[in-house]
Amino acid sequence: MPREELPQASSLGSITVNGARAIGPAIAGIIVVASGPAMVFGINAVSFLAVALALVLWRRGTQQQPAVREQVLPGLLSGMRYVRSAPGIRRILIRCVLFAFPGCALWGPCCPPLRTT
């Protein structure tokens, strides 16, 4: 993707995710009322199978040289060094944490407590 189209692509991705968060539960609720929760789980399973099938059948357009695999720990340390030296990325990650961490509190009332007995 050309660099000048990156902001538009990022906005489109955000719209898609937020739209799915808003519309998905409403559609699932309608399906639950109409035919029960098993149908929702079935549709979810079929959608995952469709994605898995697409990934299996996906062919790359050009042949690339196999990449040299990096060890996990050095790769993580390299990523942390990059984030530490890139203020733009650091700001984005801080905003994500500041948004997602309090947002997790909204999921708490939806989950019943675990029984220990």
Contacts in CASP RR format, 6 or more apart in sequence:
PFRMAT RR
TARGET T0000
AUTHOR 0000-0000-0000
METHOD contacts of the structure
MODEL  1
MPREELPQASSLGSITVNGARAIGPAIAGIIVVASGPAMVFGINAVSFLA
VALALVLWRRGTQQQPAVREQVLPGLLSGMRYVRSAPGIRRILIRCVLFA
FPGCALWGPCCPPLRTT
1 9 0 8 1.000
28 40 0 8 1.000
29 40 0 8 1.000
31 39 0 8 1.000
31 40 0 8 1.000
31 43 0 8 1.000
32 39 0 8 1.000
32 40 0 8 1.000
70 78 0 8 1.000
82 89 0 8 1.000
83 89 0 8 1.000
83 90 0 8 1.000
83 93 0 8 1.000
84 90 0 8 1.000
END
